[in-house]
Amino acid sequence: MQAPALLVIDVQQGLDDAAYGARNNPEAEANIAALLGAWRNAERPVMHVRHCSLEAGSPLRAEAPGNAYKPEAQPRDGEPEFCKSVNSAFIGTTLEAYLRERGLDELVIVGLTTDHCVSTSTRMAGNLGFSVTLVGDATATFERTGPDGTHYSAEQMHDVNLASLHGEFCTVRTTAEVLATL
């Protein structure tokens, strides 16, 4: 059985754009860096997903400076990268085939944002039969306004999404808990 693969989703500079609003968990990138370091030291598989938006004006468009990875999550030589244009890392990419060809059936997921691409990719991974650990403190999101005008803080959005995912699509753990298993 293969060691779990680390899947790093959308840790991109464009997600620092102030237009997204208030964000929770400023420690997310440091936790992602700690997990990346541990995975690399243990010579475990690491994969990166980058959002390549098709929306005009998006800071995540392929040609935009914001499409670049944040320094904490720069891929190293040999670490595969998958470019997606929708919320799921599995739609329009070869990620699933890559994982299946290598017998990688256990994923540890980190990245941005909790309620969009991380949630969608986690749900899809679970539905595709992968065993998924989502590292709750190695992901973050932004505040939102509901259709009725109700404001939801970034922390509320984050917590509700983790609660919705845990036990159904994945097991939510902390960085410390995951690092203790290496």
C-alpha positions, 0 to 999 in steps of 0.5 A: 500500500502506498503512503498517502499523497499530499494534494495542495490545492490553489495556494496562489498569490491571486487569493491575496486580492483584497476584493475577496474580503476578510479571510480566516486562518492566517496560519494556513500557509505556514501549516501547508509549508510544514506538511509539504516539508514533512512529505518531501522529507519522507519522500512521499508523493506530492501533487499541486493543483492550480486554478487557471480561471477562464473569467475575464479580470480574475486574478487567477487567469493563467496569464495573470501574476496572481496565478503564480503559487505562493512561496510556501507552496512552490512545486519542486522538480518532479512534483506533478501539477494539474491546472483546472478551470472549475472548482474540482481538481478532478474535472478537466484534469488528469488527476484521477488517472494519475492517482489510479495509475500509481495506486494512490488511493489515500489523499491528504488535502490542503489549500484554498479555499475551504468552501470552494475548490477544497470542498468540491475536490474533497467531496469528489475524491470521496465519491470517487472512492479515495480515502481522504484526510482534510487538514482543517488548519491548512485551509482557509476561506473568505467571508460571504454574503448569503442570498438573503443578505445575511453576512457569514464570517470567514470563520463561520464559512470555514467551520460549517464546511469542515463540519459538512465534510467530516465523516461523510467525505473525509476525516478532518484533522489538524496539521499536528495530528497529521504530522504525528502520523508520519 
